[in-house]
Amino acid sequence: MIFLACAGAIIASLYMLLTQGLTVLNARRTGVLVSKSYGKAKIERAVETERFEKLLQGRVKALGMPALILVSAICVLAWQIFAMMIALRAP
């Protein structure tokens, strides 16, 4: 059961990291950030520098939790596999 939970956590966190991370990279590359609010306003770095940096920093901060979940799920999964190998090897 823990294997399924870890696999689900890994898949979900990878999805979040990819979707959010690619938008951050795209915003840094192009200088245009599409807001998540109603209407999907585009914030350009050249026009609204402070607002752009503030929103971009918020999105970068939001990547921390999925990264933490990913690392912890990989560690738990590795620990479970290691424990299973030891249990199967014992007489």
VOPAGU-2260 file (C-alpha; in pm, 1 decimal, decimal comma):
REM VOPAGU-2260
SITE   aa  ch    i         X         Y         Z
SITE  MET   A    0       0,0       0,0       0,0
SITE  ILE   A    1     287,3     234,5      75,6
SITE  PHE   A    2     424,4     163,7    -271,5
SITE  LEU   A    3     106,3     295,7    -429,6
SITE  ALA   A    4     100,1     601,8    -205,8
SITE  CYS   A    5     463,4     679,9    -285,9
SITE  ALA   A    6     409,0     623,3    -656,7
SITE  GLY   A    7     106,7     853,6    -650,8
SITE  ALA   A    8     298,5    1119,4    -459,3
SITE  ILE   A    9     589,1    1098,3    -703,1
SITE  ILE   A   10     362,5    1127,2   -1006,5
SITE  ALA   A   11     160,9    1414,8    -858,6
SITE  SER   A   12     466,5    1610,9    -748,2
SITE  LEU   A   13     638,8    1560,1   -1083,4
SITE  TYR   A   14     326,2    1687,6   -1256,9
SITE  MET   A   15     315,1    1995,7   -1033,5
SITE  LEU   A   16     685,7    2062,4   -1077,1
SITE  LEU   A   17     662,0    2031,9   -1454,2
SITE  THR   A   18     351,9    2245,8   -1499,7
SITE  GLN   A   19     458,6    2518,9   -1259,2
SITE  GLY   A   20     828,9    2497,4   -1337,6
SITE  LEU   A   21     778,4    2527,2   -1711,3
SITE  THR   A   22     563,9    2838,2   -1667,0
SITE  VAL   A   23     835,8    2994,8   -1450,4
SITE  LEU   A   24    1103,5    2913,1   -1707,7
SITE  ASN   A   25     883,8    3045,4   -1987,1
SITE  ALA   A   26     816,4    3367,5   -1795,3
SITE  ARG   A   27    1186,4    3421,1   -1732,4
SITE  ARG   A   28    1268,1    3353,6   -2096,4
SITE  THR   A   29     999,2    3567,8   -2257,1
SITE  GLY   A   30     940,4    3830,4   -1988,8
SITE  VAL   A   31     564,3    3771,2   -1996,6
SITE  LEU   A   32     379,2    3607,5   -1707,9
SITE  VAL   A   33      18,7    3496,6   -1745,8
SITE  SER   A   34    -167,0    3543,3   -1418,8
SITE  LYS   A   35    -391,7    3274,6   -1273,9
SITE  SER   A   36    -672,5    3517,0   -1198,3
SITE  TYR   A   37    -997,0    3549,3   -1390,3
SITE  GLY   A   38    -930,8    3691,2   -1733,0
SITE  LYS   A   39    -573,0    3559,2   -1748,6
SITE  ALA   A   40    -404,0    3897,8   -1765,9
SITE  LYS   A   41     -53,5    3909,2   -1909,9
SITE  ILE   A   42     204,3    4084,6   -1696,8
SITE  GLU   A   43     507,9    4201,9   -1889,8
SITE  ARG   A   44     843,2    4252,8   -1723,6
SITE  ALA   A   45     912,2    4570,4   -1922,8
SITE  VAL   A   46     584,4    4736,4   -1821,0
SITE  GLU   A   47     524,3    4620,9   -1461,4
SITE  THR   A   48     862,4    4520,1   -1323,3
SITE  GLU   A   49     773,0    4504,3    -953,5
SITE  ARG   A   50     447,8    4313,1   -1003,8
SITE  PHE   A   51     617,5    4071,1   -1244,7
SITE  GLU   A   52     900,5    3996,4   -1001,3
SITE  LYS   A   53     660,2    3957,0    -708,8
SITE  LEU   A   54     437,6    3710,1    -894,1
SITE  LEU   A   55     735,0    3520,4   -1033,4
SITE  GLN   A   56     888,9    3493,6    -686,2
SITE  GLY   A   57     559,3    3357,4    -553,1
SITE  ARG   A   58     553,5    3089,2    -819,4
SITE  VAL   A   59     913,0    2993,6    -748,1
SITE  LYS   A   60     829,1    2961,9    -376,3
SITE  ALA   A   61     532,2    2742,0    -464,9
SITE  LEU   A   62     769,9    2489,6    -623,3
SITE  GLY   A   63     922,3    2411,7    -283,2
SITE  MET   A   64     644,1    2190,7    -148,4
SITE  PRO   A   65     615,4    1958,5    -451,2
SITE  ALA   A   66     995,0    1924,0    -450,3
SITE  LEU   A   67     989,6    1833,0     -81,6
SITE  ILE   A   68     710,1    1579,9    -137,0
SITE  LEU   A   69     901,3    1429,2    -429,9
SITE  VAL   A   70    1222,1    1385,1    -231,4
SITE  SER   A   71    1043,1    1242,3      72,2
SITE  ALA   A   72     836,0    1000,0    -138,8
SITE  ILE   A   73    1149,5     875,3    -313,9
SITE  CYS   A   74    1322,2     827,2      23,0
SITE  VAL   A   75    1027,2     636,5     170,9
SITE  LEU   A   76     999,5     422,0    -140,0
SITE  ALA   A   77    1371,7     341,4    -133,8
SITE  TRP   A   78    1349,8     260,0     236,6
SITE  GLN   A   79    1056,6      25,1     177,9
SITE  ILE   A   80    1236,9    -154,0    -103,9
SITE  PHE   A   81    1548,1    -185,4     110,9
SITE  ALA   A   82    1345,4    -322,8     403,8
SITE  MET   A   83    1169,6    -570,7     177,4
SITE  MET   A   84    1499,2    -695,3      38,3
SITE  ILE   A   85    1633,5    -747,5     390,1
SITE  ALA   A   86    1313,6    -924,9     500,9
SITE  LEU   A   87    1324,6   -1161,2     203,1
SITE  ARG   A   88    1691,0   -1238,4     260,8
SITE  ALA   A   89    1650,3   -1328,5     630,7
SITE  PRO   A   90    1611,4   -1700,4     714,4
